[in-house]
Amino acid sequence: MFGERWQQILSAKGDEVALWYLDGPVSYHGLEKRARELPAKSCAQLGKFYLAQGDGLEVTVALLAGFLSGLPVQVVEKDRQRRVPVSPPPKRTALVKQTVGSSGVRRCQFFSYDQIAADVDRLQTSLRLDECSVALAPLSVAHSFGLTTTVLQTLLHGLPTHWLPTPFPTGMTEALKQHESVFLPGVPAMWKAWLLSELDLSRVHLAVSAGSVLTLDLESRVKAAFDLKLHNLYGTSECGAISYDTTETARLSEPHLGALMPGVEVTIVGERLQVSSDAVGLGYDEILAGEVFAASEHLTSDEIQVVGRQLMFERCIGAGINVASRKLSPSEIAAKISASLQVTDVRIVGEPSRDPERVQDIVCHLAVPPESLTQEFKAKACAALAPWEVPRRWCCLD
């Protein structure tokens, strides 16, 4: 269980830095002190629980408080409102994720500690994270990818995390100067930005990309600029990491997602990938028709070809919109625009972007005459939207 693992980490490196943070470094003992002092919250569905929302330190401390006390932890993105689960969590729930995912519907996902640990352990072994001295976290640690590759590695394996509030080059440069043998996870849009900024990545030992398709062009440009092999990682929030490109040579095919990770088995159900592993969660708080997410099995929204143990991506058929690896809900965006304009006929869709690292553009269809689509009209429509939710195109419905 977690308590034994944590005590081993404290015994081995309790006074060492666990988390680099804006206000200064925090040791493992420092994390525990803060976690022991953190008050729990209360919820009609979850009972007593901890809310992991905010910056890297706040999320890490809340996770540790929950794991030490045995209370569930709900992880929420800093810019999101907490969703109260519509159904009680299953027994053994230790972690509650709140995500849109490929379904396009924001829901809660429930996980036991053993399921979370299985994913974190699999990543630690498969990515050989013990060869790295620190994990740099310029991506959200409340998102599944950032969560399991950074702060949960700190809590379960003692790999320190250097948290950054943004992935901007200035902060990245200062952080990289402080460390050797850095593990740097990022999404393709981040890797493209770092490439264009000519960031010095000479201290990066392991470079990993996830969240959307990694193009051969970006992979080759990263290799040419930084002499880094950019490893492709594929997974979902429901079941964690699924496949990984372990090779040190360039992929020959853009759809190639790497090889299935040890302990992960898959089948094809109607062209969609169904995953079976000990990291698959307990289920959703609200089930949609035709879904499989329980009893160690999850039916993804991805159509995949399986060749031996190699995975080849074809397409995602989910309703979620992928904007630079951030999964967005079309119904949420439509509801905000509808409320801002006080109209009911709003339709939001995602269409392929000309920028492959952006993945999709948001397109808004409205039942208004073309002459209404002025800049003032669009500004009013977007008043309640986050910057990444703003449509790139506007169309008039017949």
N, C-alpha and C positions, 0 to 999 in steps of 0.2 A: 504494500500500500504506500500511499504518498508519504506518510509520516516517516517511515524508515528511510526512504530515499532522501528526503529533505535533511534528516539528521546526519546522513553520510556526507552530504554536501557541506553542511555546517561544520562538521568535524574536519573536513579536508581543507576548506577554503572560506570559512565563515567571515573572516575579516578582510577578505579580498573584495574587489569591486564586482558587484553583480550587474549593476545598471549604471551606465553613463547617462546623465540627465542634464537639463538646462541649468539647474541650480547646483550642479556638482555631482560627483559619483556617490552611489549608495552601495554599501556592502550587503552581503547575504544576511548578516545579523541585523543590519539596518532595515532590510526588507521585512524580516520577521517581526521586529519591534513595531513597525508601522502596521503590519497585518494584524497583530494581536490587539492593537488599539483601535482598529477600524470598526465602527459600529455597523451591525447588520441592519438591513431594511426589512420591511414586511409587506407581503402581497397576498391577496385573497387566494390566488392560485398556487403560488410558490411557497407560501408561509414565510419564514425567515430566510433571507437570501442576501447575497452581496451583488451590488451593481458595479460591473467593470466597464466604466465609460469615462473617457477623458484622454489624458496624455499617457505616455508609456509607463510612467511611474504609477499613476492611478489604476490603470488596468492590471499591472503586475501585482500590486499590493492587494487588490480585490480578489484576484485569482488565488493568491497565496492564502488569504484569509479564509476563503471558501474551502480550499483543499485541507487546510489545517483543522477546520471546525467540522467538516463534513456537510456544510450547508451548500446549496446550489449557488452557482455564480451565473448571472446573465450578462453576456458581453454585448454591448451596444456601441455602434459607431458614434464618434463624438458629435457629429452633426445630425444625428437622428433622434427622434422621440422614441422612448422605450415602448415596446409593444407588450401589453399584458397578455400572457398566454390565454387562449380561449378555452383551454382544457387543462386539467391538472397534469403535472409532469408524471411520467412513469416512476416507479420505485427505482432507486439507485441513481437518479439524475444528479449529476455533479456540475454539468455545464449546459447553459442554454445559449445557443447562438440565435441571433436575429438577423435574417438575411433574405434577400430577394432570390438570389441564385438564378438558374436558368428557367425556372417556372414562371418568373415574372410576377409572383405574388409574395409579398413580404409576410414571412411567418417565423415562428420559433421552431428550432430544432433541438431535441433533447439528447444528451450524451451522458453515459456513465464515466466515472474516472478511468476505468479499465479501457474503455474505447478510446478516450483521448490519449491515454498513455501509449496505447498500441500504435497510434498514428505518429506520435512524437518519437517513439523509439524506432519505428521503421524509418523515419526520415533521418534520424541521427546515425543509424547504421548504414543506410543506403547512400547517403550523401557524404559519409565519412566526416561528420562534423567535428569529431574529436581531433582532427588535424588542423582545425581553425582555432584561433585564439579569441575571437570575438565575432558576434553576429551584428552587422550594421542594420538598423531598422529605419530606413527612410520611408517605408510604406506603413499603412495602418496596421497596428497590432491588434485591432478589434476585428479585422478581417481574417478569415480562416487561414489564408496563406501566410500572412504576417504573424498571426498568433502562434501557429505551430512551428514556424521556422525561427522565431526569435524568443519572445518572452517565455513561452512554455519550454523551450530548450534550456533557458536559464533555470527555471524552477525544477525541472525534472533531470537535467544532466549537468547543470553547473556551467553551461556555456554563457559567458557574459554577453549582454546586449548593450549596444550603444544606440540609444533611441534618438531620432531626429524628428522635429516637428514637420519638416517638409523634405522633399527629395531634391531641393535646389542645390546647385553646384557649390556655392560658398560654404554652406554647412557641411556638405559632404567632404569637401577638401580639408576642413579643419578636423573633422572626425577621423579621416583616413590617416592623417599625420600622426595620430596618437597610437596607432596599432600596427602590428605585423600579422600576416596570415589571416586576412579578413574574409568572412563569409558574407557575400552581398546578394540577397534575394531581391528581385524586382520584377515588374511587369514589362512587357515589350515597349510600351510608351515611355517608361522611365529609361530603359536602356537606350532608346533612340535619343532622348533628351541628353543623357550623359555623353553619348557619342558626339552629338553636335556641339556640346559645350567643351569638348576636348578635356574632360576631367581626367586627372591623373589617377589611374586605377592600378598602379604598379604594386600596391600592397594587398590587392585582392587575390586570395588563394582559390576561392571557389565562387563562381558566378552562376546564378540560377535564374531562369525566367519561367513565369507561370501566369495564368489568368486569361490568356488568349493565345492564338496561334503565333508561334515564333517563325518569322519568315527566314528563308535561306539568305536573303540579302542582308538583313540585320545581323544574323549570326556571323556571316562572313566579314561584315564591316567591323564588328566588335573584335573579331580575331585579328584583323589587319591593324586596327588602331591600338589595341591594348594587349595583344598577344594572349587573349583570354578565350578559352572555350566556353561558350554560353550554353549551359546545360538546360534542356527542356524538361520541365516538371508538369505533370498533368494530374488533376484530381478534382474533387467536388467537395463542397462544405459538408455534405451528408456522410461521406465515407472517407474523407481525407485523401492522402496521396495514393495514386493508382499506378502510374508509370513514370519512368525516369530515364533520361538519356545518359548513361554512364560513360559513354565513349569520350575520347579526347580528340577525335577527328570530326570533321564537319559532316552533318547529315547530308544524305544524297536526295532526300525527298522532304518537301515542306510539310506534308501531313504527318510525318513521323513523330510520334509522341514518346518514343523510347520503349523500353521493355517493362513488362509488369513487374512490380516490386515484389519481393519475397513475401509470401503469405497472402497475396491478393489473387483471387481467381475471378474469371469473367466468363459470361455467356452472352450470346446475342439473342435478344428477344424482339422480333419484329424490326430488325436492323438497328435497334438501340442497345447500348452497352449496359448489361446488368452486372453489378459488382458484388462479390462476396468476400468479406474479410472481417477480422475482429475489431476493426476501427469503424465499421458502419454503425451509425447512431441508433437511438431507441425509437425515433419517429418524429413526426410533426405535431404541432398543437392543433392543426386543422388539415384534414386530408382532402385532396382533390381526387376526382374519379380516375381510376387507372394507375394510381401511383403505387410504387413498392418502396417502402423505406421502413424496415423493421426486420427483426430476427436475422441480423447480420447480412441483409441483402438490400441493395438499392438499385432501382432501375433509373438510369440517368436519362437526360434529354438529348444525349449525343449519339449520333450515328457513327459507328466506328467499325473499321475492318480489323480483324485479329489475324495476324500471320505468325503462327507459333506463339511466342509470348511478346511479340512486337505489336504495338497499336498504331493504326493509321487513321487519323481524323478525317471525317467526311463533312459533317455539318451538325449544327445544333438546331433542334426543332422546337426548343422551348420558346415561350412568349417573352422572356426577359430580354432586355436590350443591353448589349455589351458596349459600353463607351469607354475605351482605353482601359479595359479589364475591370471596370466598375459596373456591376450588374444593377440595372435600373428597372423599376416597375412601370410599364406603360399606363396601367390604371391609376397609379398614384399621381403621375405627371398630368394625366388627363383631368383628374379630379381637381388638382390645384388650378389648372388653367380655367376649368369650368367655373370654379368658385370666383376667380379673379374677374372673369368676364360676365359671370351670371348667365351663362349659356349651358345648355345640356348636351348639345351635339358636338363632342370633341373626341377625336380618335388619334391615338398616338401609336406609331409603329417605328421599328428600327430598320434602316436600310443600309446596305454595305457602303462603307466610307471609301473615298479615293485614297485615304491614308490607311494602309493596312494595320498600323499600330493603334490607330483609333478604333478600328474594327467596324463600328456602326455609327451612323448619324441618326439623330432623333428627328422624325418628321411629324408635323402636326397637321391634321386634316380638320378643317372647320367648316360649318355650314354658314358661310358668310360670302358676300359678293367680293370679287377680287380687289375692288377699289378700297375695301375696308382694311386691307392688310398694310397699314402704314406703320412707320417706326413707333409712333405713339401707341398704336393698337397693340403691337407686339410687346412693347415695354410693359403695358398694363397686364397683358396676358401672363407675362413671366414674373410678375411682382413677387410671387410666393415661391418661385423655383430656386433651387440651388444652381450655381453656375453650370455644373455638369448636366443638369436636367433641361437646359434651354434648348429648344429645337433649332436645328440648323436649317431646316426647310419648312415652309408653310404652304399648304395647299387648300384650295376651296373645294368642299364637297358639292356634288350636284344636288 
